[in-house]
């Protein structure tokens, strides 16, 4: 098989959540343990850091990998989903796994795994761990796929666990209250392993405290920790113009000037004027989380300088290939995309849009059918022009139904059969001073990035 044939085999032979949703979800770790034993327990050959959470775990995973890479470590990075190419999921020092390795892994081991009927994620996780072991990495940053307790990444014994936040997503698997969701994600907390919690609520904090106490795991709450260290300002940047953000939820932001955000500055006693390249005011929470994690890693033996930290934050996109986080793709008109896809993620995006300066707002929106579509659409600005579309995955909600639900929320616009036609229409109808936002789903962003040459995007 060549690479494309191998991908077709994987996509068609094992259930892929990215494509089909709940039917691909397999509860339990039996397959994971079987694959791990067969492959020689590869995760035991390298150190690891485990990152869970509803939102922000991708940005945190990539930024932490960039910091460690800057410090001279050979760093494996395992994340999901991919946007353009499957190989984005598995990287070492920013380089994706080779096509040849993917082909060879499937051909060499299919006689074992086919009778198991593993899920796509189970098989991909096994591949990643074996690849990291074969390439003799120093440390892997491992992002949880879904939940935590029963996620197939949860066989690792990390040096540090991180849980970014808890909000409503994947309730059909994780529970319909924040406490239940927190319980599932708290399942990554291991005996004696320190854990950093990025954000909490009245419902979730007791869950984390109880679990940490049960397994005698040191626990740090990042918001409290960074508040004590003088983290009082967060500024987003565009064309070297800065807008100050108070250390509150972004709904409290009072901005006087805004254009296309291309970075931020974070004020803190330890790192005065720490600069980051990832746009979006929600990066404040991720920064709090990471700055709380770094002292723990240093205490456990990681050699990370202040310059490594600054370099990792400023060059994370170049060092790891991260895309889709408040990513600016063009000027005149400005085009920005973001992978936020649930109520919590969209809330931050909506508040960020309020800080932007533009003549007219164009929203290219698509969603998948297992999200809180009505809840998300109810948050979106009413005074924008909408381009309802769908991604090229089976889970995609039809653009017609999305338009109907949008109309009930006061959103007006036309339908388009795919992302390319929707964005092209938005470009044709926009003035140079306008803003086009593309999002609603990771898969909408994936389709956008796949056709960026056709749309003449940066």
Phi and psi in degrees as a GROMACS rama.xvg file:
@    title "Ramachandran Plot"
@    xaxis  label "Phi"
@    yaxis  label "Psi"
@TYPE xy
-88.2057  -177.222  UNK-2
-62.7673  -46.2191  UNK-3
-64.553  -39.3941  UNK-4
-64.8295  -36.0505  UNK-5
-65.9914  -42.8935  UNK-6
-63.7872  -42.5407  UNK-7
-59.9041  -40.3657  UNK-8
-61.9059  -47.2074  UNK-9
-63.2994  -45.6223  UNK-10
-66.6128  -31.7639  UNK-11
-97.3362  -17.1936  UNK-12
-101.999  -25.1173  UNK-13
-125.018  141.504  UNK-14
-63.7267  128.78  UNK-15
-114.238  114.087  UNK-16
-59.1066  -38.7637  UNK-17
-55.8156  -33.3415  UNK-18
-92.9414  -45.9471  UNK-19
-113.619  -11.9707  UNK-20
83.3469  -135.954  UNK-21
-59.7464  -29.1823  UNK-22
-66.1541  -15.5371  UNK-23
-91.9071  -8.54998  UNK-24
-81.5729  128.058  UNK-25
-121.213  117.713  UNK-26
-81.7678  138.264  UNK-27
105.539  163.485  UNK-28
-115.22  16.2417  UNK-29
-60.9524  -50.1173  UNK-30
-62.0181  -39.9832  UNK-31
-61.3373  -45.8882  UNK-32
-65.3793  -38.0073  UNK-33
-64.4792  -45.2528  UNK-34
-65.186  -39.6331  UNK-35
-64.2931  -43.3892  UNK-36
-65.8692  -43.5886  UNK-37
-60.5774  -38.7285  UNK-38
-88.0147  3.32983  UNK-39
87.2128  28.9843  UNK-40
50.1041  57.189  UNK-41
-62.4435  -28.9643  UNK-42
-66.6025  -13.9988  UNK-43
-81.6341  -5.10746  UNK-44
-93.5306  -4.17364  UNK-45
-141.949  157.698  UNK-46
-76.2689  162.023  UNK-47
-151.447  159.772  UNK-48
-131.814  131.139  UNK-49
-110.283  128.714  UNK-50
-127.521  120.702  UNK-51
-120.732  175.231  UNK-52
141.269  160.136  UNK-53
-75.6802  -47.3719  UNK-54
-130.863  151.905  UNK-55
90.695  -11.1255  UNK-56
-69.2937  -28.5159  UNK-57
-68.1188  -47.6494  UNK-58
-61.8485  -43.1126  UNK-59
-64.7031  -42.572  UNK-60
-61.9016  -48.0212  UNK-61
-66.5488  -41.7821  UNK-62
-66.4002  -42.4975  UNK-63
-63.897  -39.5822  UNK-64
-61.3847  -40.436  UNK-65
-65.1779  -40.0593  UNK-66
-63.0031  -46.6968  UNK-67
-64.8888  -38.6827  UNK-68
-63.3632  -41.5657  UNK-69
-61.0614  -30.9094  UNK-70
-79.2515  -0.19887  UNK-71
98.1121  4.68904  UNK-72
-82.2941  150.8  UNK-73
-88.3377  108.893  UNK-74
-112.395  122.919  UNK-75
-88.203  143.611  UNK-76
-133.938  120.558  UNK-77
-119.892  115.709  UNK-78
-137.941  169.516  UNK-79
-159.102  157.74  UNK-80
-81.781  175.147  UNK-81
-86.4834  160.178  UNK-82
-100.465  -48.8004  UNK-83
-114.979  -47.0063  UNK-84
-127.569  136.774  UNK-85
-48.1507  -36.3122  UNK-86
-68.3516  -13.007  UNK-87
-59.6652  -24.7803  UNK-88
-67.3065  -26.5771  UNK-89
-129.06  110.368  UNK-90
-133.173  153.726  UNK-91
-129.249  120.614  UNK-92
47.9361  42.473  UNK-93
86.0601  -14.9731  UNK-94
-88.3362  130.337  UNK-95
-71.3866  155.766  UNK-96
-56.5005  144.559  UNK-97
-75.333  152.881  UNK-98
-59.333  -39.3202  UNK-99
-62.3397  -39.0372  UNK-100
-66.8621  -42.2768  UNK-101
-59.1633  -46.0401  UNK-102
-61.8655  -48.3868  UNK-103
-65.5753  -38.0379  UNK-104
-62.2746  -47.7237  UNK-105
-64.4325  -46.8134  UNK-106
-64.8052  -36.6245  UNK-107
-75.2989  -29.1327  UNK-108
-119.112  2.17399  UNK-109
-64.8997  -30.2548  UNK-110
-64.66  -25.8306  UNK-111
-85.4161  -46.4546  UNK-112
-82.4067  -22.619  UNK-113
-59.3273  -43.6781  UNK-114
-65.1934  -20.8413  UNK-115
-76.4979  -24.1165  UNK-116
53.0246  55.9927  UNK-117
-71.5453  161.282  UNK-118
-76.2107  165.723  UNK-119
-58.4495  -42.625  UNK-120
-70.479  -37.656  UNK-121
-59.7376  -44.8206  UNK-122
-70.0609  -40.2283  UNK-123
-65.503  -38.9977  UNK-124
-63.002  -44.028  UNK-125
-60.8203  -41.8629  UNK-126
-61.3192  -44.7795  UNK-127
-61.734  -47.3167  UNK-128
-63.2136  -41.3096  UNK-129
-66.2369  -39.4742  UNK-130
-64.1566  -45.1685  UNK-131
-60.9191  -41.2851  UNK-132
-66.0502  -43.4383  UNK-133
-62.9024  -30.8192  UNK-134
-95.1628  5.13394  UNK-135
54.802  51.4949  UNK-136
-71.6601  163.425  UNK-137
-85.6956  -44.6685  UNK-138
-150.157  146.079  UNK-139
-117.669  135.157  UNK-140
-97.3889  114.619  UNK-141
-111.903  117.331  UNK-142
-90.6709  130.129  UNK-143
-62.2595  142.355  UNK-144
-78.8487  -56.6365  UNK-145
-149.735  124.281  UNK-146
77.5457  -117.255  UNK-147
173.579  -60.0801  UNK-148
-55.4035  -45.5252  UNK-149
-107.287  10.0187  UNK-150
-72.2022  142.645  UNK-151
-72.0678  -8.49442  UNK-152
-76.463  -10.5281  UNK-153
-80.149  13.8033  UNK-154
-86.2872  -11.2542  UNK-155
-75.9572  157.172  UNK-156
-117.174  91.8266  UNK-157
-80.3816  167.958  UNK-158
-78.668  -24.9428  UNK-159
-154.165  140.171  UNK-160
-111.007  142.536  UNK-161
-130.462  132.504  UNK-162
-123.097  112.395  UNK-163
-69.4497  -51.2716  UNK-164
-169.613  173.726  UNK-165
-131.376  125.325  UNK-166
-147.657  -179.864  UNK-167
-79  117.683  UNK-168
-166.874  146.894  UNK-169
53.2117  40.4897  UNK-170
-62.9594  -25.8064  UNK-171
-64.5378  -20.2137  UNK-172
-108.171  -33.5038  UNK-173
-104.749  -13.2672  UNK-174
117.072  161.425  UNK-175
-105.777  14.1725  UNK-176
-129.622  157.114  UNK-177
-62.9505  -34.0116  UNK-178
-65.0412  -42.1641  UNK-179
-65.8486  -42.0102  UNK-180
-63.6329  -41.541  UNK-181
-62.4011  -37.1955  UNK-182
-60.8376  -41.9922  UNK-183
-65.9312  -43.8888  UNK-184
-72.0305  -30.8035  UNK-185
-66.7245  -10.6694  UNK-186
-63.6781  -13.5462  UNK-187
-84.4077  -9.48131  UNK-188
-70.8076  122.739  UNK-189
-108.642  160.005  UNK-190
-59.3517  121.3  UNK-191
74.9436  -1.06639  UNK-192
-93.6147  124.607  UNK-193
-59.3836  147.62  UNK-194
-133.059  136.279  UNK-195
-109.276  128.776  UNK-196
-106.998  119.55  UNK-197
-69.9187  -51.4943  UNK-198
-137.691  150.936  UNK-199
-137.106  166.248  UNK-200
-129.735  175.908  UNK-201
-60.161  -29.4074  UNK-202
-79.4746  -35.3789  UNK-203
-91.8533  -31.2016  UNK-204
-58.9825  -44.9329  UNK-205
-60.7373  -32.2524  UNK-206
-63.6144  -46.4355  UNK-207
-67.1141  -41.6169  UNK-208
-61.4042  -44.2901  UNK-209
-63.5096  -45.2352  UNK-210
-64.3768  -42.6473  UNK-211
-62.7367  -39.9443  UNK-212
-66.1909  -39.8655  UNK-213
-60.2935  -38.4225  UNK-214
-107.244  11.1258  UNK-215
54.0254  49.454  UNK-216
-103.936  124.349  UNK-217
-58.2443  135.727  UNK-218
-127.41  135.073  UNK-219
-122.88  133.349  UNK-220
-102.596  112.02  UNK-221
-61.4408  -40.8279  UNK-222
-60.4404  -42.7896  UNK-223
-69.5166  -41.8491  UNK-224
-62.4748  -47.54  UNK-225
-75.1842  -27.827  UNK-226
-63.7449  -36.8683  UNK-227
-69.5506  -22.1879  UNK-228
-99.737  17.2614  UNK-229
81.6593  23.1239  UNK-230
-78.1178  84.9014  UNK-231
-111.202  -14.0754  UNK-232
-133.112  146.192  UNK-233
-142.266  122.124  UNK-234
-118.488  135.477  UNK-235
-100.406  152.384  UNK-236
-123.57  140.871  UNK-237
-146.45  123.596  UNK-238
52.1439  38.7297  UNK-239
64.9559  19.7812  UNK-240
-103.031  131.716  UNK-241
-113.97  140.777  UNK-242
-121.037  122.356  UNK-243
-77.6691  140.012  UNK-244
-121.027  124.198  UNK-245
-68.9335  158.01  UNK-246
-79.8606  72.87  UNK-247
-142.938  174.252  UNK-248
-57.0767  147.214  UNK-249
-61.0564  -15.1593  UNK-250
-65.4411  -18.4316  UNK-251
-88.0062  -2.21328  UNK-252
-66.4931  132.74  UNK-253
-118.058  102.633  UNK-254
-109.74  138.318  UNK-255
-101.612  -25.0481  UNK-256
-137.365  144.519  UNK-257
-166.57  141.835  UNK-258
-138.87  -144.277  UNK-259
-77.629  117.051  UNK-260
-74.2104  131.944  UNK-261
-125.392  12.1545  UNK-262
166.496  -170.012  UNK-263
-154.704  163.812  UNK-264
-126.341  134.491  UNK-265
-117.856  129.194  UNK-266
-99.515  133.103  UNK-267
-163.673  146.547  UNK-268
-59.3348  -38.611  UNK-269
-77.0349  -37.2511  UNK-270
-128.051  76.7262  UNK-271
-62.771  133.661  UNK-272
51.8711  52.6  UNK-273
-74.0324  122.907  UNK-274
-101.343  139.464  UNK-275
-128.955  148.295  UNK-276
-90.416  -22.3461  UNK-277
-76.1465  122.771  UNK-278
-76.5556  165.502  UNK-279
108.804  126.832  UNK-280
-65.0195  -19.4854  UNK-281
-66.815  -13.026  UNK-282
-66.5148  -15.5972  UNK-283
-55.7584  -46.9683  UNK-284
-63.7988  -42.8391  UNK-285
-64.5385  -37.5868  UNK-286
-66.8484  -43.8161  UNK-287
-52.7457  -45.9984  UNK-288
-62.7709  -48.9097  UNK-289
-67.6985  -39.9354  UNK-290
-68.6509  -21.5669  UNK-291
-80.8917  -26.0585  UNK-292
-79.6522  -34.0533  UNK-293
-61.2044  -43.1006  UNK-294
-61.1475  -32.9915  UNK-295
-66.7827  -43.3513  UNK-296
-64.0142  -41.564  UNK-297
-61.6691  -41.7593  UNK-298
-63.5121  -30.5146  UNK-299
-88.3335  5.24236  UNK-300
115.773  -4.83654  UNK-301
-74.1397  133.238  UNK-302
-95.4516  98.5166  UNK-303
-128.782  117.174  UNK-304
-87.4419  164.761  UNK-305
-61.2383  -35.172  UNK-306
-66.6819  -35.1997  UNK-307
-61.37  -40.1602  UNK-308
-63.8745  -48.797  UNK-309
-62.5016  -41.7135  UNK-310
-65.0354  -40.538  UNK-311
-63.9771  -43.4057  UNK-312
-66.0685  -37.4197  UNK-313
-82.5176  -23.9283  UNK-314
-120.934  21.0379  UNK-315
-58.0683  -39.128  UNK-316
-66.5055  -42.0979  UNK-317
-70.8559  -35.826  UNK-318
-80.5805  -25.4761  UNK-319
-121.387  -11.9243  UNK-320
80.8306  15.5782  UNK-321
-63.8795  134.79  UNK-322
-135.399  164.271  UNK-323
85.7579  7.1086  UNK-324
-104.417  97.4907  UNK-325
44.764  53.9589  UNK-326
-90.7936  123.579  UNK-327
-86.8294  124.855  UNK-328
-111.08  -12.6674  UNK-329
-168.991  153.895  UNK-330
-106.665  158.219  UNK-331
51.3968  70.0639  UNK-332
-79.6673  157.617  UNK-333
-68.9018  132.887  UNK-334
-123.078  123.501  UNK-335
-127.761  140.232  UNK-336
-125.272  155.662  UNK-337
-154.232  141.912  UNK-338
-86.1466  1.93101  UNK-339
-53.4774  132.298  UNK-340
-141.86  2.53931  UNK-341
-124.974  179.16  UNK-342
-57.6629  -44.2776  UNK-343
-65.114  -45.5692  UNK-344
-65.02  -42.5018  UNK-345
-67.4119  -31.9592  UNK-346
-58.4086  -43.7244  UNK-347
-65.5092  -40.2621  UNK-348
-63.1576  -44.3157  UNK-349
-61.4577  -43.3922  UNK-350
-66.0438  -35.9801  UNK-351
-65.031  -40.8574  UNK-352
-60.2772  -32.6026  UNK-353
-64.9964  -21.6577  UNK-354
-87.8505  -7.51494  UNK-355
-84.5504  147.868  UNK-356
-104.218  122.537  UNK-357
-157.595  164.675  UNK-358
-82.501  -45.6367  UNK-359
-146.627  145.303  UNK-360
-103.764  129.238  UNK-361
-116.434  126.752  UNK-362
-115.275  111.483  UNK-363
-93.9925  111.253  UNK-364
-127.777  136.121  UNK-365
-147.16  153.552  UNK-366
-141.471  169.26  UNK-367
-102.623  162.401  UNK-368
-80.8349  -2.85665  UNK-369
-109.275  18.0657  UNK-370
-103.323  170.087  UNK-371
-80.4856  77.7673  UNK-372
-60.7821  -48.6122  UNK-373
-61.2247  -41.34  UNK-374
-62.7803  -40.5676  UNK-375
-68.4365  -48.6365  UNK-376
-63.9178  -31.2485  UNK-377
-64.505  -21.8283  UNK-378
-86.1032  -20.1128  UNK-379
-73.1988  149.887  UNK-380
-63.7815  137.77  UNK-381
-80.0001  -20.4981  UNK-382
-94.7351  25.1064  UNK-383
-108.24  162.118  UNK-384
-93.122  128.076  UNK-385
-106.036  143.768  UNK-386
-126.204  93.6919  UNK-387
-80.9963  129.143  UNK-388
-145.025  -174.835  UNK-389
-141.977  150.915  UNK-390
-83.9056  166.719  UNK-391
-89.622  50.8561  UNK-392
-130.013  155.551  UNK-393
-64.4962  -27.4362  UNK-394
-76.0654  -8.54413  UNK-395
-62.6614  133.761  UNK-396
-75.3287  138.003  UNK-397
-61.974  144.784  UNK-398
-63.8685  -29.4617  UNK-399
-68.9665  -45.3861  UNK-400
-65.9397  -38.5215  UNK-401
-62.2395  -40.6224  UNK-402
-62.1683  -41.7511  UNK-403
-63.6986  -44.5073  UNK-404
-66.2603  -37.9416  UNK-405
-63.1349  -39.9991  UNK-406
-61.2774  -38.2408  UNK-407
-67.6704  -19.5245  UNK-408
-97.0448  5.84372  UNK-409
85.6949  18.5077  UNK-410
-102  130.281  UNK-411
-117.479  135.554  UNK-412
175.239  178.611  UNK-413
-102.791  168.581  UNK-414
-104.182  152.074  UNK-415
-141.489  139.587  UNK-416
-73.3845  -16.5951  UNK-417
-153.867  167.936  UNK-418
-66.0883  -40.5482  UNK-419
-60.1456  -46.3204  UNK-420
-67.7395  -34.0032  UNK-421
-67.6538  -45.921  UNK-422
-67.4232  -39.5627  UNK-423
-61.1343  -41.5906  UNK-424
-63.8356  -41.1226  UNK-425
-63.986  -39.7451  UNK-426
-62.6495  -42.2919  UNK-427
-67.1665  -29.3738  UNK-428
-95.558  -0.374547  UNK-429
-98.651  147.059  UNK-430
-89.8233  162.584  UNK-431
-57.2726  -27.3434  UNK-432
-87.2169  0.301874  UNK-433
-83.2354  168.29  UNK-434
-123.473  130.093  UNK-435
-111.917  121.281  UNK-436
-107.887  135.677  UNK-437
-123.155  122.909  UNK-438
177.879  -150.699  UNK-439
101.308  -21.1949  UNK-440
-161.84  146.947  UNK-441
-59.2882  -31.4211  UNK-442
-76.0472  -27.9404  UNK-443
-64.7297  -45.3849  UNK-444
-63.8073  -39.6134  UNK-445
-60.2455  -45.5018  UNK-446
-64.8325  -37.369  UNK-447
-61.9341  -47.9028  UNK-448
-66.9688  -27.297  UNK-449
-71.4251  -24.1227  UNK-450
-116.425  25.685  UNK-451
-65.8475  -31.1098  UNK-452
-67.0653  -43.3978  UNK-453
-62.1449  -34.8992  UNK-454
-89.7409  1.81742  UNK-455
58.9807  52.787  UNK-456
-104.439  157.195  UNK-457
